[in-house]
Amino acid sequence: MGPVKPGQPDPANVYNHLSIEAHWQNVWQQSQTYEVDLAAAAHPFYNLMMFPYPSAEGLHVGNVYAFTGADIYGRFMAMQGRAVFEPMGFDAFGIHSENFAIKKGIHPGLLTVQNVERFRETQLKRIGNRFCWNYEVQTTDPSYYKWTQWIFLQLFKAGLAVRKKAQVNWCPSCKTVLADEQVIAGECERCSTLVTQRELEQWFFKIANYAQRLLDNLDRLDWSEKVKAAQRNWIGRSEGLQFNLHLAESELQIPVFTTRPDTIFGMTYVVLAPEHPLVDRIVTEEYCQAIATYKEHVSRQSEFARTTHQSKTGVFTGAYGIHPLTQERIPIWIADYVLSSYGTGAVMAVPAHDDRDFQFAKTMGLPIRQVVIPTSASSTAPLELDTAFTEHGTLIESGRFTGLASQDAIQQIIQWFEQQNLGDRTVQFRLRDWLISRQRYWGPPIPIVYCGSCGIVPVPEEQLPVHLPETEDWLPRGTGTSPLAQIDSFVNTICPCCGGAAHRETDVSDNFLDSAWYFLRYPSSKYNDVPFDAQITAKWLPVNMYIGGAEHSVLHLLYSRFITMVLHDLGYIEFEEPFECFRAHGLLTKDGAKMSKSKGNVVNPDEYIEEYGADTLRTYLMFLGPYHQGGDFSDRGIAGMRRFLNRVWQLVSKHRHCLESSSPDLDSGRRLHQTINKVSEDIQALKYNTAIAALMEYLNALQLKPSLCEVELKSYLLMLAPFAPHLTEELWHQIGESSSIHQQTFPQANPEFLTQEQVTITVQINGRKRANILLSPTALQEEAIAIAKQTQSVQRYLENQEISRVVYVPGRILNLVT
């Protein structure tokens, strides 16, 4: 077993990570070690990680954390005999890339090319992942966004892409509209600017049509629970009563929805959203000016501000509705805390039983009528309320329904409305349609033409892609139109239907549409005539394992599910959920604080790869804590991980010429197979930190041995290989192997070694230790008692005593209580 390349081993026997990692990365690339023949491969396994935005100074350590965790799982599955497809690409369109281009003062087309080159060549290829680079995709490539536009056309033809006027989120900094999911606590998710409201005509995808299906399917998905919980909350299913409130002295009716019909006798006023279409029709002359002024004021507020600020404001319309059960006249107000886009835009205000209604009633001096009291209340009289009573309870002062429990009253009141043809049991959702228009430059043009004769006309599929035109005047304007609107050669076109003069849509589509289908394109990226080949897609999709950030729960992950369902319904694919298994990774902190550029604590992985090596960085990141939780990055910790890998290097250097071919003894074999079992189970469960801990513990045991068996050392390298691919590949060849360690089979634990033949059991009498006995860890209680009674010390303490109770924990303790 002579020395092998990356050259000759260092005469001083030093682990030189720079030369080793560069050498093996080159070997893997030249030999196509990680490339997959998708058509011929048996046992396919699609291992996917969220592709990055090439929009900043480069990858940060959080990216490496995410990618490494996904790669370890892929490497493990490859060592289980699966043909692992692990592609990588670049989500390079959109606000993220364009804002960085604005910051740098460089055209986004030029900057994107530079960024992608740096991401790929100087960072991604250095971190040690088994990327299949032959299937790379870039969302900015016309051969990619041609099919993004094609997907838009399929939704348009199916009636799921519509143009409508609506109140939309507007980011004054990014100078574009945003989807609801891109507004976090009232701020732009990208630049943290406070979002305002505008009324604009925009393109929407009708994702709300799929709300129930998106919700139902969550029950069967093998996904991280926090992601499923986030989607359930965002979809927001509510079941209740919808009824029409008749206006006094008018033929008009206002649809009202409530989830608490049991509180209907407590309705003392009605609130409409300021944007409600009936406001201008019902307002009396006396209040007309006040209503107009208030509507103008509210239009400048974000939805988040309207629904969260403590002080509630509003204006009386001068109109009254008729209570459907008591026939009372109910005043109708408009208020900022009601939104036209949620429910019907009208609220049945029950201030005694709703916090926001209570605050509004207190502010405006409106009546508060309690009609539900706690079930445990000693009296049926209304209580003195300092806050709203929002729990279920028992009804009072509610006509024929008085005395009923809330749940019973809800059902009976809905039934009464249905019998009287005054209302219906209704389900509503918080989820609203996906706004995809963007008034920016850097994105795929929406493939629509407007014709004076034909109206809205889709661009014929054979004319795709609609190329994004080159221009030097690409900065966003903030006027509500895209910079494309200023390019006459782009705007002016011919109607595909009548051949007359027409103009193009000048908005581009949201970059989340680009990423909502990229997993379908990867395996078919070599095909130019279809977005995804039917046979390849059927073989490799849905994705087997997907790993990424939980922050995309109601963005990318929800959108991807929707697009997949639509394509399934249209007959293009056989499955309706894109990812069989999704796992959300945790977040990294630095010195206990969340990493951010503003805090100056973002960790650049490049310097650590240079100083310590990619294997050290990979293994250290996975050791920080449970993968789904993340951990805190420290320089001292990574130095410790380097020492661990150096000890592995020294162990192999010491024993590689004198390995024993015989099997290890019983104790050594048991330790080996228990470690194999532990590491295998932990990798499958993404418990990487405990798998590494087990490898560290086993390394300690191996270092104490004067000699090692070949199976011990090889098994150790194979178990470490998913974490430290370069080091283990080098050492694998140093012990005389010629093929790649990453094409070997992961060691299998022998079940015979996984249970100890006997363990020491502590025997207690009345809680005090009296003896130790040896037992099988699976011994039954009767056997344990019988053997314990044979020991002299136990016999002495049990003399003339009866055992009244036994506490037995197999493998640990036996307590006899007398």
N, C-alpha and C positions, 0 to 999 in steps of 0.2 A: 504494500500500500504506500506508494511513493507520493510525494507532494504533487498537487494538481493546481491548475490555474484557478483563480484569476491572475495568474502569474505564479511565482513560487511563494509558499507561505513565508511570512516574515521570519528571518533567522532569530529574531528576539522573541518570537512566538507572541506577537501582539495582534489583537483583534482590530484590524484596520477596516473600519466600516466603509470608508469612502471608496476604496478600490473594490471591495467585495460587492457593494451594492451597485456600483456602476457596471461592474463586470456582468453580474447576473441579470440586471435589467436589459443589457444589450443582448445577452444570450437568449433570454425569453422572447425578446422582440424578433431577433433573427430566426429563431426556430419556431416562431408562432405558437409557443407553448400554450397560451391561453385562448387562442382562436378556436372557433367551433364551426364545423360543417353543419349548419342548421338543418339542411335537408336530410343528411344521412345519420345524424347523431341519434343514438339510442338513449333512453332514460333522460329526457330533457329536464332541465331545472333552470328556470328563468329567475335570476337573482338580480334585483333592481335596487338602485339607490337614487334618490332625487338628484337630478342633474343641476349643476350650479349656474348662477348668473355670472358671466364673466364681466362684471361691471365695476369692480373695485380694484384696489392695488394688487389683488391676488387672493388665493385661498387663505383663509384663516384657520386656526387650529380647530375651531368648531366643525369646519368642513371635514378635516382629516379625521376627527373623532367619529363623525357620522359614517364616512366612507370606509374607515377601518373596520368598524363594527359589522357593516354589511359584508365586507370582503372576507372577514374571518368565517362568517357563516357560509359564504359561497365556497371557500377553500375546503371547509369541512365537508360540505355536500359533495364536492368533487372527489374527495377521498373516500366517500361512501359509494362511489361508482356512478354518480350522476354526471351527465354532460352539462356543465354549468355555463350558462350564457350570462355574462356580466358586462353589459355595454356601458358606454359613457358618452355624453354629448353636452351641448351648451344651450341654455335657455337665454338667448342673447338679444331677443327683441324686448321692447317694453320700457316702461318708465325707469326701471332700475339702471339699465344700460344708458338710456338717454340722459338721465340726470347726471351720471358720472361724466358723460361726454360734454355736457354743458359746463360742469365744474372744471374740466380740463381745457375747454375751449377747442376741442377737436371734433370733427364730424363723427357721428356715432358709427358710420360704416367703416371708417379707418380705424377708430379706436377699438371696435369690436374685433377686428382681425388681429390687432396687437394683443388684446387681452386673451383671446382664445389661444393664441400661440403660446403665451406665457403660461396660462393655466395648464395646457396640455404638456408642453415640452419641458418646462422647468419645475413644474410642481406635481401634477397628477402622475406623470411617469416616474416620479421619484418616491412616491409614498408606498410602493410595493403592492398595489392592488392588481388583481388578475383581470384587468380590463380587456375586453375584446374590441380593439381599436378599429378593426375592419368594418364595424357597423356604427361608427360615430354619426351623430346627427347634429345639425345646427339649425335652430328655428329660423335664422335669418337667410338661409339658403333658399333661393326660389324653388328648388326641387323639393323642399320641405313645405314652405308656406303655400305652394300651389295646392297642397292637399288640406292645409288648414282652411283655405278658402273653399275648397270642395266640401268640407264638412259644414261650413256655414250654409252653402247652397242646399245641402240635404235637409238641414233644419228648416230653411226657408220654404222649400217645397212641401215639407210636412206640416207647415203652419206653426212651427215652433220658434221661428225667428221673426219677430215683428217689430215694426217701427211705431212708436207711440210717444205722445207727449206726457211727461210725468215730472213730479218733483224729484230731482236727482241730487246726489252728493257732489259737491264741487270743491276741489282742492285749489285754493288760490296760489299756492306755491308751485305745484306741478301743472297748474293751468289746464286741468282736465277733469272730467267726471270720473267717479269711482263707483265700483259696485258696493253694495251694502257690506259684503264680506271684507272689503278693503278699508273699512272705517273701524278703527279700534278706539273705543271710549271717546268717540267724537273726533278723532284725529286720523289723518292720512297714515295708513300703515307703513308707508315708505318714508315720509319726511316729517311726520308728527305735527304737521300744520293743522290748525283747527279747521274742520270741514264746515262749509256752509251749504245752503240749499239754493237750487236754481230750477226753474221750470224750462225744460228743453225737450225737443223731440229727439229720441235716441233709439238705438237698436237694442232689443232685449231678447234673450233666450227664455223660453217659458219653462224654466226649471220647476216653478211652482206646480205645474201639472203633474210632476213626478213626486210630489212631497210625500204622499202616503207610501209609495213604493220604496222610496229612498229610506223612509223610516222603518218599514217592515223588514227590509233586507238586513238591517243592522243586527237583528237578532241571530242571524246565521253566519255572520262574518267572523272569522278568526282574526280580530283586530285588537289593538290595545284598547282597554276599556275607556281610558280617558278621551280617546279620539271618538269612540262611539258615543260617549256621553255628550261631548261637545256638539256632535252632529244632531243628536236627538234634541238638545236644547235649542240649537239654531233653527231646526225645522219647526219646532214649537207647535205641536199639535194641541188644539184646544177643542173640547166638545161642549156644546151648550145650546142655548135657545136663540134663534133669530126671529124677530117679529117686526112688524111695521107699526111705527108710532104715527098716528094720525095727527095732523096739525089742526088746531082750532081755527074755525072760520076759513077752512081751505080744503081743497081736494088732495093736497100733497101728502105724501107719506115719507117717513124717514126710516130706512132699515136700521135696526139696532141689534147688536149681538151681545150676549152676556153668558159667561160661564157659571154665573150664580143666580139662576132663576129664583132660588129660595129667598133672595133679598129684594124681590121686585116691589113688594109693598113698601120698601124703604126708599124708593126712587122719589127724590124731591126736586130734581132738575135733570136736564139732558145737556150733554156737551157735544158739540160738533168740532171737528178739526177745522182750523181757519180756512183750509183749502177745499173743504167739502163743497161739492158743486151746488148744493141747495142753499148755501149761506146767502148768496146774493139774491135769491128768489124769496126768501122768507123774512129778511131783515126789514124792519119798519123804517119809515123815513126819519123818525126821531133818532135812530141809532145808526143810520147809514154811514155818516162821516166817521164815527168812532170805530165802526167795524172796518172800514177801509184803512184807517190809520193803523189799527192793530194788525191787520193782515200784512201790511207792508213791514211792520216791525218784526213780526214772526218770521217772515220770509228770509231774513238775514241770519237766522239762528240755525245751528245744526240740530239734527234730530236728537243727538245725544244730550245736548244742552236742554232741549225742550222737555225731555222725559226724565231728566235727573236733577235739575236744579230744585232746591227746596221751595222757593217762593213760587206759587202758582198764580198766573195772571190770566185774565180773560175779559170778555165784553158781552153784555146781554144783547140779544138780537131784537128784542121786542116781541118775539113770537112765542107761542105756547103750543105744547103738545097735549094730547088727551091720554091720561093714564089708562092702559087697556083693561085694568081690573077695577079701578075705583072711579074712573071717569073724571078724576081731578084734572085741573089745568096745571101743566108742568112747564115752568119757564125753560127756554132754550138758550143756551150760551155758546160762545166759541171760546176755546182755551188752548194754550200752547202745549199742554201735556197730552193732547189727543192728536194722533197722526192719521192722515187720510189713507195712508198706505197699509195700515194695520186694521184688520177686521173690516167693519163697514165705515170707519171714520166717524162713528157716532157712539157715544157712551151713555148708558143708562146709569146715571150718577146716584149711588147709594152711599152717602158720606158716612153713615154709621158703620159701614162694613167694607170700606176701601180706603186705603191710606191717602192716596192722591185726591180722591173725592173729599175726604175729610179735611185735608189741608185747604182745598179750594173753597169749601163751604165755610170754613172758619174765616178765611180771608174776605170772602164776599158777603158774609152774614146770611148765608142760606140755611134753611131748616135742616136739621139732622134728626132722622127718625129711625130709632132702633127697632128692628123686626126679628132679629135672631139673638138669643141669649145663650150663655153656656149651658150645656145639658145639666151640669151640676148645680146650677143656680137654685137657691132656696125659694125664690119668689119669681113670679112671671112678670113682674113689673120691669120696665126698661131700667138700665143701669146708668149711672153717671159716667159718661165717657170722656176720658182725657185723650184717648187715641181710638182709632177705629177697631172694632172687634171683627177680625177677618176670618176667624175659625168657623168650622161648622158647629151647629148647636141645635137648639129647639126654637121653632117659630113662634112669635107672638104678634098680635095685632095684624094678622095676615088673613083675615076673612076665614073662608072654609078650610084653609090650610093651617090655621093656628094649632099648635100642639104637636105638629109633625116634626120629626127629625129632619135635618137639612137634606140628607141624601134621599129620603123618601119624598120630601117636598119638591126637590128638583125634578124627580121623575113625574110626579103627579101634575106639577105646574106645566111642564112641557106637554104632557098628554092633554091637558085642558086646552092649551093654545092650539094644538093640532086638531082637536075635536071641533073647536070653534072656527077653524080655518083662519086663525090670526097669526100663526107662526109655526116654525118647524124646528125639529132637532137638527143641529148643524155642526159640522166639523170645520174648523178654520186652522190655518197654519201661519206661523210667523214668517216662514220662508217666502221671499218675494222673487220675482223674476230677475234673472242675471243680466245686469246692464253691461254690455260688451263694447259699446262705442268709446273711442278715446280720441280727444282732440289734439293729438300729438302727431309727430312725424314718424318715429321709429317703431313701425309695426306693419303687419300685412294689411294692405288696403281692403276694405270690405267690398266684396264683388257684386256691387249693385249699381244699376244705371237708372237715372230718372228721366222719363220721357214725357213731354207735354201731352202726347196722345195716348201712350200706353201705360203711363203711371210708373209704378215701381217694377223694374225689370231685372231679373237675375242675369249676371254675365253667363253666357253659355259655357259649359264645362270645357269644351274644346278650346276656349280662349284663355283658360287659366295657364299660368298664373297671371293675375293683374299685378304687374311689376311695380314695386315701390320706386318712384322716379328719383333720380339723383338731383339734388339741389343744394345750393349753399345757404339758402334761406330756410332753415329747418327749425329754428327756435320756436317754442310754443308761444302763442299770442295772448291767450286768456280771453279771447273774444267769443268763445263757444264754437269756433270752427278750427279745423286743422290747418297747419301750414300748407297742406296739399291743395287747399282751396285757392291758393295764390298762383298755382302752376297751371296756366291755361292749357298747355299741351296735354296735361293729364286730365283736367276736368272735362274739356270738350271732347265729345265722342259721338259715335253713331248708335242709335237704338238697335239692339239685336233683333227686335221684333218688326219694326216698320221701316227701318233704315233712315229715319229722320234724325235731326239734330237732338242730342241728349247730353246730359252731364253726369259725371261719375259721383258716387258717394265719396266724400273726402275724409271721413273719419277712418281711423284704422281700428283693428280689433284688439281687445284686451290680450296681453301676453299670457294670461291664464288660459286662454283658449289654445295657445300654442302648446302649453304643457299638459292640457287635459287629454291629449291623445298620443304623446310622444312614445309611450311604451308600446303602442301598436306599430309605430313606424320603425323602431330599432331593428326587429328581425327582418323587415322588408325594405330596408334602406337601399338595397341594391336594385330594387324594382322601380322603374320610371313610369310605368303605365298604370299602376294602381297604388293607392295609399298603403294598402297592406294586402299581401298575397293570401288567398283563402287557405291554401294547404299549410303554409308556414304558420299562419296565425292560429289555425286549429291545432297545430302540433305544439306550439310554444306558449300560447295564451290560454287562460289568464295567467298573470305573473304569479309565480310560486311564493316568492318572498319579497316584500317591499319594505324598506327601512327608510325613515325620514323623520322630519320634525313635526311635532304635534301642533306647532303654530300654523300648519297648513290644513288643519282639520276641516274648516268650513270654507277653505279657498280651493287649493289644488285638489285635495282628496274628494271633496264634495262635487266639484265640477267634473272630475274624471269619472266619477260614478254616473253622473247624469249623461255625459257624452256617450259612455259605454252603453247605457240603457237605450238611448236613442238609436245608436247604430245597430244594436241588437233588434230593436223593434222594427227597424227599416230593412232587416234581413241581411245586413252586411257581416255580422259576426254571430257566433253561436252562443255566446255567454253574455250575461247582463251585469256582472260585477267584474271589475278589472283586476283586482288583487286578492288572491286567495288568502294570503296572510299579510298583515301589516303590523309592524312594530315601531313604536315611536321611541326614539332615543332621547336621552336627557340632554341638559345644557351644561356647558362648562362655565366655571367662574374663575376669576383671577384674584387671589387674596381675598376671597369671600364675596367679591362684587361681580355682578353680571358684566361680561365683556362688552364694551362699546367704544366707538371711536372718540366720543365726547369725553369719556373718562381716561382715554389714552392707555387702556389696559388690554387692548386686543393683541393676542399672541400670534406672531407671524411664524408659521412652522418652518420656514426655510432655514433660519439660523439654527434651529434645533436639529434638523436633519443634517446640516453641515457639521455641527459639533458632536452630536451624539449618534446620528444615524437614524434612518427611517424605522428600522426594527425597534430601536430603543423607544422612539416616539410612539409608535403603534402600541407596543406592549405597555408602556407607561400610561397612555390614555385609557386603555382598557382596564387598567388596574386601579384607576382613580376611585371607582365606586360602581354600583350596579349600573349597567348600560342604560337602563331606562330612566335613571335618575341623574346621571352626570357626575361631576365632581369638581374639585378645586385644583387648578394647575399651579405647580410650584417648581422652581428650578432645582430645589433640593431633592424633590421626589424623582425627577427624571434622571438625576445623577445616580440615585440608588438603583434605578432600573438598568442603567448602563452597567453597573457593577454586577447585577444578576446575569446579564447576557455574557459578560466577560467571564464569569465563573463557568458558564456552559462551554464557552470556548476553551477554557483551561481544562475542563473535564475531558473533552474529546481529545485535546492535544496530549493529555496524559495517558489515555487508554487506547487510542486509535490503532496502535501497532500491536497490541497484546490482548485483544478481546477474546474471551473464551467462547467456544462454540457450544458448550454444554448448556443445559437449562439451569436457571437459578434455583437455589434451594427453596424449601417450602416457605420460609418467612419472606425471602426476597420476592418470590413469585407472588405471594399474597399482596405484598406492598405494590408491586408493579401493576397487577390487575385491578386492584382497588383504585389506583391512580388513574388508570385507563378509563375505568367506569366513571369516576368522578369528573374527569375532564370532558369525556364524551357527553355526559348528561348536562353538564354546565354549558358547554358550547351550544347544544341544541336549545337550551333555555335562554340563551344570550346572557348567561351569568359569567361573563368573561373574567371579572375580577376574582371570583372564587376558583375558576379554572386555573388562572395564573398562580394563585396562592397554593393550589395543590401541586403545581409543577415546581414551585419554589421549595416546598416541603420535600418533595421527592428528590430534588437536586441535592438537598442537604444529606439525605440518606445515601445517595450514590457517591457523594464525595467522601463519605466515611469508609467506603468499602475499598479494600486493597486492590481488588480486581473486579472487572465488570464482564458480564456475559454480553454477547453480541445483541441478543434480543432486548436487553435492558437499555442499551445505548441507542439502538435504532428506534425502539418504541418511544424513547424520550424525545428524540429529534422529530419523529413523526407527530407527536402530540404538540410540540412547540411550533411546528411548521406554519399553521394558520396565523399565528401571532407574529412570528419573526421569519418571514419567508426567505430573505436573503441569507441570513446567518445559517439557517438550517440547510438551505441548498448547498452552501459552501461546505459545511461540515459533513453533509451526506456524501459529497464527493470525496472529501478527505478520508473517509473510512472505506473508500474503495468502490462506491456505487457509481454507475455510469449514467443511469437515467435520472430524470428529475424527481426530487422528493415529492413534488406537488402532483405527480402522476401515480403516486403509491396509494395503497389502501390504509385507511386509518386503523390503528390497532384495535382488536376486538377483545373485550374483557372476557375471561373464562369464568363462568358463573360459579365453578367449584371453589374459586379463590375469594369470592365476594362475601362469604360468611365465615366468621371465625369458628373453629371447632369448639372452643370453650372460652367463656369469659368469666371474669371474677364478679360474683354477686355479693353485695353486702347484706348480711342478715341482721335485722334489728329486732329487739324485743321491747315493745312499748316505746319505740322511737329511739332506743339507744343501741349503738353498734355492739354486737356480741360475737360475730364471726364473719369469715369470708368463705364462700364455697365456689367451686368451679362448675359451671353449667353451660349447656348449649344456649346461645342467645335466643333460641326459639323454644326453650323448654316451657312446658305448661306449668301452671301454678301448683298442681298436685305433686308433680315431680320435684319442684323446688322445695316444697314443704317437707317431702319425704327425705330428701338428701340433707336438708338443714337439721332435721331431728336426729340425724345420725352423728352430728358433731357433739362433743362432750359439753362445750360451753353452752350450746343451745339447750341441750338436755337438762343442764343444771338450772337454767333460768325458767324452764318450763315445768320443772318438777312440781307436782301437785297443783298445776295451773291448767285452766281450760282456755283454748284459743277462741276468742269471741269475734275477732275480725282479722282479715288478712288484706294487706296492701302489697300488691306485686306489680312491679314494672319489669317486664322481661329484659334481661341483659343488664339490669342496673341494681335493683333493690328488692328485698323481701322483708316486710315489716309485719311481725306477728303481735297482735294486740290481745292481751289476756284480761 
